[in-house]
């Protein structure tokens, strides 16, 4: 049984679901994306995404008109496997179509680009053996995250901070006072401006330190 946290972009709230590996992801239509497919190689029993991403998947899957093989989707930052500021850690990215030939991947990639369902579709020269598309919130990297923020990027920050030993009070996707205090402490320990906000400099420092290091005694596995 997996715990799935979903940021509902429409209602501006975090939602929690508990589902088996062969059940459909929250907000997924017609069982086209199951928990085990979204999980991929992640060993975590807690996963997250947002509603907008699930609806983008629904729309694109309907347009494509057939099953889509998912090689990689969600990863927690301490599991690594992707870049420092990867959208896979946010639960909004998919690496798919590893089972297709070049012609099939090119067709899917072009369709994804033309569909307007995804914020970013990776060009073929970067991912020739699969198709990457995602529903990132900004053009590149992660957005400014601060007290009052909610959602999947808050979850990444909380996960990273907890793993590095800074107590955020858990993983809830809500940037409250305790998360802010942990950010300030992290910034002070790393010679950064202590404003309690996670902008580009703090994101890069935090993620460079945590990506791929594996779970620690303070990682919240839930």
N, C-alpha and C positions, 0 to 999 in steps of 0.2 A: 504494500500500500504506500503510495507516494503522497506527500503533501505538496500541493501546488498553490503558489501565491500568484494572483493575477491582479495587475493594476487595471481597474476599469477606467479608461480614459474619459468615457462619457460622464460617469458619475463622480470622477475624481476621488476614488476610494480604493483601498486594497481589499481583495476578497480572498478567502481561503477555501480550498477544496481538498478532499481526500479521495483518491481514485486508484484502482488497480492498474497494472501495467498494460492490460489489453483494453482498457476503457479509453474513450475519446477524450482529448484535451478539453478543458472548459472553453466554451464558445465555439468549439469545432462542430461543423455540420456533417452529418452522414458518416461519421467515423473515419474520415479520411486522414486523420492525424492522431495516432494513439500515444499514450503516455510513453511506452517503450521506444517509439520512433522519435519523439521529441527528446527523450533522455539521451539517446545514442549511447555513447560509451561512458557517460557520467555514472559514477557510483553513488551519487548523492540521493538521499531519500527526500530531499526538498528541492523543488524546481520552481522557476518563476518565468513569467512572461507578462505581456499586457494584452488587453482585449483588442486593440487596434491590429496587432500582429496576427492574432488568430483570425480576425475578419479579413485581413489581407490574404492569408493562406486560403480561406474559404473561397474568396473571389477568384484567386488565381487558379486554384485546383478545379473550380467549375469551368473556367475558361480553357484550361489545358485539357480537361475532359477524360483523364485517365489517371491511374495511380502514379504517385511520385515517390521514388525511392529516396529516403532521407539517410545520408551517411553520418552527418553531424548536425546537431542543433544546439542544445543547451550544454553549458559547462560552468562550473563554479570556478572562480578565478584561481584559487589555490590548486585546482586540478591542472590548470594550464592547457597546452595543446593548441593555443591560438596566440595572437599578438597581445601586446601589452594592454591596449584599450579595445579589445575585441568586443563586437556586438553579440557574440555567442554568450559572453558572461552576463549580458543583459536579458538573454532569452528572446531576442528579436531576430536572430539570424539563422539561416539554413544553408547547409552545403548539401546539395542534392544531385541526383542523376549520375552517380558514379557507375551505374549499371548500363548506361547508354553509350553509344559510339559518338564520335565527334559530330556527326550530322544531327543526331538526336539532341545532343547537348546544345549545339548552336541554335537549333529550333527553339528549345526551351528558353535559352538565354535571351534570344531576340523577342520572344513572346513576353517574357517577364519585363523586359525593358519597355516594350510598346504598351503593355497593359496599364501602366501607371499604378499598379498595386503596391510596388515596393519603392522605398526611398532611395535604395542603392542596389545596383546590379553590377557585380564585378565583371570587368572585361575578360575575354577569353585568354588573353596572354598572361593574365595573373593566375587564373584557375582553369587551365586547359583540360583537366581530368574530372572536373565537376562544375556545377553551376552554383554560384553564391548569390543569394539575395537577402536583403534585410530591411527592417522597418525602423532604422535608427532615428533618434529624435533630432539630431543636428547633422550637418554635412559631414563632419568627421570628429572622431573622439567622443568624449562624454560631455554632457551639459553641466553648467554650473549647478552645484547641488548645495543647499544650505538649509538652515532651520526653516521649517514650514514646507519643504519639498516632500513630495510623495512619489513612490513608484519604483521601477526596476533599477534605476541608477542609485537610488538610496540603498536598495538591497545589496548591490555590488559593494558600495562603500562600507556598509555595516559588516558584510561578510569579510572584506579585506581587513578592516580594523579589528574585528573579533579574532581573526586568525593571527594577527600580529600582537595580540595581547591587550588591546584597548577595548574596554567593555562598553558596548553600545546598548546593552540591555536586551539584546536578541536581534532577531531578523523579522522586522515587521513592515519595512518599506516606508516608514514614517520618520522623517528627520526631526526628532524632538531634542529636548535639552540635553539628554544623556548622550545622544549621538554627537551633538555639537561639542560637548565637553571632551569626548574622546578624540574628536578631530583636532581641537586646540592642543591637547596633550601630545598627539602625534606630531603636529606641526612644531611644537616647542622642542620635542626630542630630535627633530630632524632639521633644525635651523631654518624653518620656514616662517613666513609671516603668520602670526597667530590670530587670524580673523574668524576662525571657525567655519569657513566656507571651503568647499572643495572645487577649486577652479583648475585650470590647466596644470599649473605647477604642482599642486598637491595631488591631483589625479596621477600625474606621471610618476611622482615619487612613490606614492602609495602602491600603484599597480606594478611598478618595476620591482618593488620589494616582495610582493605577495604572489605574483603569477607563477604557478608551477611549483611552489614550495611544499605542497602537500598539506593535509590537515595538521593542526597543532592541538595542544591540550585545551586551547581556548576557542577553537573553531566551533561554531554552533552547527551541529549536525541535525538538531531538532528530533 
